[in-house]
Amino acid sequence: MILRRDAAAETTASTEGRTAPQRRRLRWGLIIAGMVAGLLAVVGLGSAATAFQSAQSGEVGVVQNGYILIPTDPNLMGCIAPETTQNQFTNDVFWYPARQISWDATGGEGAERTPYVVVSNASAPAELTVPVVVTMDLTQDCDALMDFHRNMGTKYSAWMDSERQPSDGWTSLLNYAVGQPTEVTLVRLAQKYPWQEIWNDETIRAEFEKTLAAELPKRIQDRTGGEYFTNIQVTVGKPDPVNDELKAAIAREQTAVAEANAKREAADADLAVAESETKVAKQRALQQQAEIEGYPSVEDYLRAQLIDQGGNPYQPTVVWPGAPSSSP
């Protein structure tokens, strides 16, 4: 006959011969072991799909040491390069963009903010909007990227959200590092010129663009504490007065100037015609005078003209019978 004992019987047997405290410790040990085994089973099942972390094209991960049961120091351990996969069971991964990023201040769809507003100098003060787009790359050097995460990412919670899209913290970081220095520079430059020149002078727009491209790298580095952003490029759009009435007044002024120019041009044309006709008349008078001088007298010239027109300057003399003689 085969003897069989269930687990409860074995447990009862194992406790025989032990003191009460020993039996209590044994029971608690078994309970804790069961709980740990159950937790590990749940974690194992739940993390099977999340143990492997994949970086898609255009994103990079910063890995931080994690734990399940025994706490460890949350040190940064390295990076997950774009288009690679790593087993990061128990570790945390913070995702950042690994593509060209932008600070878009145009107010268009997907922009980070509306255009900047500046004020021209005191000679002709007015508010103008200035659209700006700054593009750059976030460093892909792992040591520098971990340093960026420590210094700036954790300050603003700037890593990408759960859907790996730019977060509000990322926008706040860019505003501090890029947006604010851009605004300060534009406000300073606008104080140099009247609003009409800022609005319509292409050389001034180009100056805004060139100055920002030269100054922003140093200002961004000063604010972030490192050379985390590279390949910085700036595009400044056409400034535009905030008050549309200013543009309407300029349009009316230009219309009035155009009308005045048209009238002046018409008068100049009439004057030119009159001067031309006067010259012609003078030439004709001189020509006629020369003709007259070719005759013995003016009367001879007139007789010749009459003859040319079929007239007879020499009328016959009629003597009536009985008329008194004109001789003495």
C-alpha positions in Angstrom: 0.0 0.0 0.0 1.3 3.4 -1.0 1.0 6.1 1.6 0.2 9.7 0.4 0.4 12.9 2.4 -1.0 16.3 1.3 0.8 19.6 1.8 -1.2 20.4 4.9 -0.2 17.1 6.5 3.5 17.7 5.6 3.3 21.2 7.1 1.7 19.8 10.2 4.4 17.2 10.4 7.1 19.7 9.9 5.9 21.7 12.9 5.8 18.8 15.3 8.5 18.9 17.8 8.9 22.7 17.4 8.2 25.4 20.0 5.3 27.8 19.5 7.5 30.8 18.4 9.3 28.5 16.0 6.0 27.4 14.5 4.8 31.0 14.2 8.0 32.0 12.4 7.7 29.1 10.1 4.1 29.9 9.2 5.0 33.6 8.5 8.0 32.5 6.4 5.7 30.3 4.3 3.2 33.1 3.9 5.8 35.6 2.8 7.5 33.2 0.4 4.1 32.6 -1.1 3.4 36.3 -1.5 6.9 36.8 -3.1 6.4 33.9 -5.5 3.0 35.3 -6.5 4.4 38.9 -6.9 7.2 37.6 -9.1 4.8 35.6 -11.2 2.6 38.7 -11.7 5.6 40.9 -12.5 7.0 38.3 -14.8 3.7 38.1 -16.7 3.1 41.8 -16.7 6.6 42.8 -17.7 7.1 40.2 -20.4 5.9 42.7 -23.0 7.7 45.8 -21.4 11.1 44.3 -20.6 12.3 45.1 -24.1 12.4 48.8 -24.9 12.6 49.9 -28.5 13.7 53.3 -29.7 12.0 54.3 -32.9 13.5 56.4 -35.6 13.8 59.9 -34.3 13.9 59.2 -30.6 16.5 58.2 -28.0 16.1 56.8 -24.5 17.9 57.7 -21.3 18.0 54.6 -19.0 17.7 55.0 -15.2 18.3 52.1 -12.8 15.1 50.8 -11.2 14.1 48.0 -8.8 11.2 45.7 -7.8 11.7 44.7 -4.2 15.1 45.9 -3.0 15.6 49.7 -3.4 18.7 50.8 -5.3 20.1 54.2 -6.2 18.4 55.7 -9.2 21.5 56.2 -11.3 21.5 56.8 -15.0 22.9 53.8 -16.8 23.1 54.7 -20.4 21.1 55.3 -23.6 19.0 53.5 -26.1 20.1 54.7 -29.5 17.5 55.3 -32.3 16.2 52.2 -34.0 17.6 49.8 -31.4 16.0 47.5 -28.7 17.3 46.8 -25.2 16.1 44.6 -22.4 15.4 47.1 -19.6 13.4 44.9 -17.2 13.0 46.9 -13.9 14.7 50.0 -15.3 13.0 53.3 -16.3 13.5 54.9 -19.7 13.0 58.6 -20.5 12.5 59.4 -24.2 13.8 62.5 -26.0 13.7 63.5 -29.7 16.6 62.4 -31.9 15.6 64.4 -34.9 15.6 68.1 -35.9 13.5 70.0 -33.3 12.0 73.5 -33.6 10.8 76.4 -31.7 8.0 77.7 -33.8 6.8 81.2 -33.0 4.5 81.8 -36.0 1.1 81.0 -34.5 0.4 78.4 -37.2 -0.8 74.9 -36.7 1.5 73.0 -34.4 3.4 76.1 -33.4 4.7 76.5 -29.9 3.5 80.1 -29.6 2.3 83.1 -31.5 4.7 85.6 -33.1 6.6 87.9 -30.9 5.4 91.5 -30.3 8.1 94.3 -30.4 7.9 98.1 -30.3 9.8 100.4 -32.7 11.8 103.3 -31.6 10.5 106.7 -30.3 10.7 108.4 -33.6 7.8 106.4 -34.9 6.6 104.0 -32.1 4.3 101.2 -33.0 3.8 97.5 -32.1 4.7 94.9 -34.7 4.5 91.1 -34.7 7.6 89.2 -35.7 7.2 85.5 -36.7 10.3 83.4 -36.0 11.3 79.7 -36.4 14.4 78.3 -34.7 15.5 74.8 -35.6 18.2 72.8 -33.9 19.4 69.3 -32.9 19.5 67.8 -29.4 22.8 66.2 -28.7 23.0 62.4 -29.3 26.2 62.0 -27.3 25.0 59.6 -24.5 27.1 61.2 -21.7 25.9 64.7 -22.7 22.3 63.5 -23.0 22.3 62.0 -19.6 23.8 65.3 -18.2 21.0 67.2 -20.1 18.4 64.9 -18.4 19.9 65.5 -15.0 20.2 69.3 -15.3 17.2 70.3 -17.5 15.0 67.3 -18.3 14.2 66.5 -14.6 13.6 70.3 -13.9 10.8 70.6 -16.4 9.8 66.9 -16.8 10.7 67.5 -20.4 10.8 63.9 -21.6 8.2 62.8 -24.1 4.8 61.7 -22.9 3.4 58.2 -22.7 2.6 58.3 -26.5 6.1 59.6 -27.2 4.9 63.0 -28.2 6.4 66.3 -27.0 5.1 67.1 -23.6 4.2 70.4 -21.9 7.4 70.2 -20.0 9.4 70.0 -23.2 7.6 73.1 -24.5 8.4 74.9 -21.2 12.1 73.9 -21.5 12.3 75.2 -25.0 10.6 78.5 -24.1 13.2 79.0 -21.3 16.2 78.0 -23.3 15.2 79.3 -26.8 12.0 81.4 -26.7 13.0 83.9 -24.1 16.4 84.8 -25.5 14.8 85.2 -28.9 12.3 87.6 -27.6 14.9 89.7 -25.7 17.1 90.0 -28.8 14.1 91.0 -31.1 12.9 93.7 -28.6 16.4 95.2 -28.5 16.8 95.3 -32.3 13.4 96.8 -32.8 14.4 99.8 -30.7 16.8 100.9 -33.4 14.3 101.6 -36.2 10.9 103.3 -36.9 8.1 100.9 -37.5 7.8 101.8 -41.2 11.3 100.5 -41.8 10.9 97.4 -39.7 7.7 96.6 -41.7 9.0 97.2 -45.2 12.8 97.2 -45.2 14.1 93.8 -46.2 17.6 94.6 -44.9 16.3 95.1 -41.4 14.5 91.7 -41.4 17.8 90.2 -42.6 19.6 91.9 -39.8 17.1 90.4 -37.2 17.8 87.0 -38.7 21.6 87.3 -38.8 21.8 88.7 -35.2 19.7 85.9 -33.8 21.7 83.2 -35.6 24.9 84.7 -34.2 23.7 85.2 -30.6 21.3 82.4 -29.8 23.9 79.5 -29.5 25.7 81.3 -26.7 22.6 82.4 -25.0 21.0 78.9 -25.1 24.2 77.4 -23.8 24.3 79.9 -20.9 20.8 79.0 -19.9 21.1 75.2 -20.1 24.6 75.0 -18.7 26.0 72.9 -21.6 26.2 72.6 -25.4 23.2 70.4 -25.6 21.6 72.0 -28.7 23.6 72.2 -32.0 23.1 73.2 -35.6 21.0 76.2 -34.6 19.3 78.0 -37.5 16.9 80.9 -37.6 14.2 82.1 -40.0 12.5 85.5 -39.4 9.3 86.2 -41.3 8.0 89.6 -42.4 7.1 91.9 -39.5 3.6 93.3 -39.5 2.0 96.2 -37.6 -0.4 95.2 -34.9 -2.7 98.2 -35.7 -4.2 97.7 -39.1 -5.0 101.4 -39.3 -1.3 102.2 -39.6 -1.2 100.1 -42.8 -4.4 101.7 -44.1 -2.9 105.2 -43.5 0.2 104.2 -45.4 -1.9 102.9 -48.2 -3.9 106.2 -48.3 -0.7 108.2 -48.3 0.8 106.1 -51.1 -2.4 106.5 -53.1 -2.3 110.3 -52.6 1.4 110.4 -53.6 0.6 108.2 -56.7 -2.2 110.6 -57.7 0.0 113.7 -57.2 2.7 112.0 -59.3 0.2 111.3 -62.0 -1.0 114.9 -62.1 2.5 116.2 -62.1 3.5 113.9 -64.9 0.4 115.0 -66.9 1.3 118.6 -66.4 4.8 118.0 -67.4 3.6 116.3 -70.5 1.3 119.3 -71.4 4.1 121.7 -70.8 6.4 119.6 -73.0 3.7 119.7 -75.7 3.2 123.5 -75.4 7.0 124.1 -75.5 7.2 121.9 -78.6 4.4 123.7 -80.3 5.9 127.1 -79.4 9.2 126.0 -80.9 7.4 124.9 -84.1 5.5 128.2 -84.3 8.7 130.2 -83.9 10.3 128.2 -86.6 7.3 128.8 -88.9 7.4 132.5 -88.2 11.1 132.7 -89.0 10.5 130.8 -92.2 7.7 133.1 -93.1 9.8 136.2 -92.3 12.5 134.8 -94.6 9.9 134.4 -97.4 8.7 138.0 -96.9 12.2 139.4 -97.0 12.7 137.8 -100.4 10.2 140.3 -101.9 10.8 144.1 -102.5 8.1 144.9 -100.0 5.4 143.4 -97.9 2.8 144.5 -100.5 4.6 142.5 -103.1 4.6 139.5 -100.9 0.9 139.8 -100.3 0.2 140.2 -104.0 2.2 137.1 -104.7 0.2 135.2 -102.1 -3.0 136.4 -103.6 -1.9 135.3 -107.0 -1.0 131.9 -105.7 -4.5 131.5 -104.4 -6.1 132.5 -107.8 -6.8 136.1 -106.9 -6.0 139.2 -109.0 -4.3 142.0 -107.2 -4.5 144.2 -110.3 -8.1 145.3 -110.8 -9.1 147.1 -114.1 -9.8 150.9 -114.0 -13.3 151.8 -115.2 -13.9 155.4 -116.7 -17.5 156.5 -116.9 -18.6 158.8 -119.7 -18.9 162.3 -118.4 -16.9 161.6 -115.4 -14.8 164.6 -114.4 -11.2 164.1 -115.1 -9.0 163.6 -112.1 -6.2 165.6 -113.8 -5.9 169.3 -112.9 
